[in-house]
Amino acid sequence: MSTWNRWSIALAMLALAATGATAQTGISNYVIGSGATRSSGSGMVLHATLGQAVIGPAQSSTGAAYQGFWYTLPLPKQSSSVGNEGAVAGASAMLRQNTPNPFSLTSQITIELPASTVATLRLYDAMGREVKTLLEGEQPAGTIRVTVDGAELPAGRYLARLTTSHTQESITMIVVK
């Protein structure tokens, strides 16, 4: 068998294996450092990071920052408020990052609404063209989960934008094929 045939077979097998790999991975923690480890024994667990320049909580009158790989509090994203006179601090709608991301088949977007409101969730392509309206109309207070069908979208980067009467928030989504 020639070298060319061997390479062709190897590439074909790799392509078949890649199409079957539908598992999606989401990264929940980010670190700027040289490495990290988790070790346990004798009833104790040690989390360590090497070469991390900034670590620890920092608080001020306007907010808090939890810096470091091991801080896993699900902090709300900053939203850009539009005309929210009289709104209660922290009572704005929250658009959570879709999971999994990147995705090929389906992904889920979570929205948290503190009160019932008119909400619109639209999907835009990288050129700023509206691709799809995912949610529109009066929505009840609470958690709303919207499933995005990646099978009907070309590969690329998309922007999902949530608009309510008080806030506008956006997340970036990546579709891979």
C-alpha positions in Angstrom: 0.0 0.0 0.0 1.5 3.4 -1.0 2.1 6.2 1.4 -0.6 8.3 -0.3 -3.2 5.6 0.3 -2.2 5.3 3.9 -2.5 9.1 4.4 -5.9 9.1 2.6 -7.3 6.3 4.9 -5.9 8.0 8.0 -7.5 11.4 7.0 -10.8 9.7 6.2 -10.8 7.9 9.6 -10.0 11.2 11.3 -12.9 12.9 9.5 -15.3 10.2 10.5 -14.2 10.3 14.2 -14.5 14.1 14.2 -18.1 14.1 13.0 -19.0 11.7 15.8 -17.5 14.0 18.5 -20.6 16.0 19.5 -19.6 16.5 23.1 -19.4 20.2 24.0 -17.1 21.7 26.7 -17.7 24.8 28.6 -15.0 26.6 30.6 -16.3 27.8 33.9 -13.0 29.2 35.3 -10.3 31.3 33.6 -6.7 31.9 34.7 -3.8 34.0 33.7 -0.9 32.0 35.1 1.5 29.1 34.6 -0.7 26.3 35.7 -3.2 25.0 38.3 -3.7 21.8 40.3 -6.2 20.2 42.7 -4.8 17.8 45.3 -6.7 15.9 48.1 -5.8 13.6 50.9 -6.3 13.1 54.6 -9.7 14.8 54.5 -8.3 18.0 53.0 -8.5 19.5 49.5 -5.9 21.9 48.1 -6.4 24.2 45.1 -3.3 25.9 43.8 -2.3 28.1 40.9 1.3 28.9 39.9 2.4 32.2 38.4 -1.0 34.0 39.0 -0.2 37.7 39.2 -3.5 38.9 40.8 -5.7 36.9 43.2 -8.2 37.6 45.9 -11.4 39.7 46.4 -11.4 43.5 45.9 -14.5 45.4 47.0 -15.6 49.0 46.7 -18.8 51.0 47.1 -19.7 50.3 43.5 -19.0 46.6 43.2 -16.7 43.7 43.9 -14.2 41.7 41.9 -13.2 38.2 42.7 -9.9 37.7 41.0 -8.4 34.3 40.6 -9.0 30.9 39.1 -10.5 29.4 42.2 -13.2 32.0 42.8 -16.3 30.3 41.4 -19.1 32.6 42.5 -21.5 33.1 39.7 -21.3 36.8 39.5 -23.9 38.7 37.4 -22.7 40.3 34.2 -22.7 44.1 34.1 -25.6 45.3 32.0 -26.0 48.5 30.1 -29.1 50.1 31.6 -31.4 52.1 29.3 -33.9 54.5 31.0 -34.1 52.7 34.3 -35.0 55.7 36.5 -36.3 54.3 39.8 -35.1 50.8 39.2 -33.9 48.8 42.1 -30.1 48.1 42.0 -29.5 44.6 40.9 -33.1 44.2 39.7 -32.4 44.2 36.0 -32.8 41.3 33.6 -29.7 39.1 33.3 -28.7 37.3 30.1 -26.4 34.3 30.9 -23.8 33.0 28.5 -25.1 30.1 26.4 -24.0 26.6 27.2 -22.3 24.9 25.6 -20.3 27.5 23.7 -19.0 26.8 21.0 -21.8 24.4 19.9 -22.9 22.6 16.7 -26.3 21.1 17.5 -28.1 22.9 20.3 -27.2 25.4 23.0 -29.2 26.9 25.8 -29.5 30.6 26.8 -30.7 31.4 30.3 -32.5 34.6 31.1 -33.3 35.8 34.6 -36.1 38.3 34.9 -36.8 39.9 38.4 -40.3 41.0 37.3 -42.7 40.3 34.4 -41.7 42.4 31.4 -41.8 42.7 27.7 -38.6 41.0 26.4 -37.1 40.3 23.0 -34.1 38.0 22.4 -32.7 38.3 18.8 -29.9 36.6 17.1 -27.5 38.5 14.8 -24.8 37.3 12.5 -21.3 38.8 12.4 -22.4 41.4 9.8 -25.1 42.7 12.2 -28.0 41.2 10.2 -30.9 39.8 12.3 -30.9 36.0 11.8 -33.8 35.0 14.1 -36.0 36.2 16.9 -35.7 33.7 19.7 -38.1 35.2 22.2 -40.6 38.0 22.0 -43.5 39.4 24.0 -44.6 39.6 27.7 -42.5 37.2 29.8 -43.1 36.2 33.4 -40.7 36.8 36.3 -38.2 34.1 36.9 -35.8 32.0 34.9 -36.4 31.4 31.2 -34.4 28.9 29.1 -34.3 29.3 25.3 -32.8 26.6 23.1 -30.9 27.6 20.0 -30.9 25.2 17.1 -27.3 25.2 15.7 -28.2 22.8 12.9 -30.1 25.5 11.0 -27.2 28.1 11.4 -24.1 28.3 9.3 -20.8 28.1 11.2 -19.7 31.4 12.6 -19.9 34.0 15.4 -23.3 35.3 16.5 -24.6 37.9 18.9 -27.7 37.2 21.0 -29.2 40.5 22.3 -31.8 40.7 25.1 -33.8 43.8 25.2 -36.3 44.7 27.9 -37.8 48.0 29.0 -34.9 48.6 31.4 -31.9 46.8 30.0 -30.0 45.6 26.9 -27.5 42.8 27.2 -25.6 40.8 24.7 -23.6 37.6 24.5 -21.4 36.1 21.8 -22.2 32.6 20.6 -20.0 30.5 18.3 -21.5 27.8 16.0 -19.0 25.2 14.7 -19.7 22.5 12.0 
